């Protein structure tokens, strides 16, 4: 294989890199539209309850969008390093670049950014996504055909079935269970919001605590990868391992928020149930004894009393000339 002015003839120069998850963008837009729609009704709410409703809507939608978005983010665990590494196959050319690995529940995202960004007459700025359903073999083979840089192929190869690390089994199963428990948490969140609109505030608090519990279960499921032997990624003279990242800590914060809300709702419902119903604009009809009910003065046309021999009515009768 020969080179022509530092251009590798069998590798296409044009590439389509992963920029932003379309599914994640869809989730964010849907919840933003829903939030805007619900906030439009705030001017019709009078008094101090307007502020309470606004806070309630914002917090509730924040919890919902986080639970759904966490299924599609790619930074539950990540690792970064800057090192000198071989750039392409069949070449001894070495580049200095920052290499990043971002692990999600459904795949990995590998980044490669040159330092400086232009080296070997090429812009080194890659952001590649490898999704898995059962394996990532097909996407790895496609990456080989596209001629992606060696650091990206090296990291992706660690998640194939032929790799001694067998990371695909660790992250695929832990990600599946974490995703399943997150969707269960989302269902609990939906039920909690329905119950908040009904005179059963206590059960709404219980469902918020159930939402928090399933979020914690998802974190525990993903954390099982820490119980197996770690695979060290060695590139050039350096190596790195993955650590928990933004999505993991965001899940923890959301779970704690749901726990606090659930506990407060349950406690306040036992202490001041009437005020809780008033705050959430729910309640039951109060029926008093019949003798205590006052309907005020009534008027009846005298024509309806013709031929009536029943005891006189207690209503005031207004005679009209027909």
Secondary structure as UniProt FT lines:
FT   STRAND          3..4
FT   TURN            5..6
FT   STRAND          7..8
FT   TURN            9..10
FT   HELIX           22..39
FT   TURN            40..41
FT   HELIX           42..44
FT   TURN            47..48
FT   HELIX           49..69
FT   TURN            70..72
FT   STRAND          77..86
FT   TURN            89..90
FT   STRAND          94..103
FT   STRAND          107..119
FT   TURN            120..121
FT   STRAND          122..131
FT   HELIX           137..146
FT   HELIX           150..157
FT   TURN            158..159
FT   TURN            161..162
FT   TURN            164..165
FT   HELIX           167..196
FT   TURN            197..199
FT   HELIX           201..223
FT   HELIX           224..227
FT   STRAND          233..235
FT   TURN            236..237
FT   STRAND          238..240
FT   STRAND          243..244
FT   HELIX           246..271
FT   HELIX           273..279
FT   TURN            280..281
FT   HELIX           290..292
FT   STRAND          299..301
FT   HELIX           302..305
FT   TURN            306..307
FT   STRAND          316..318
//
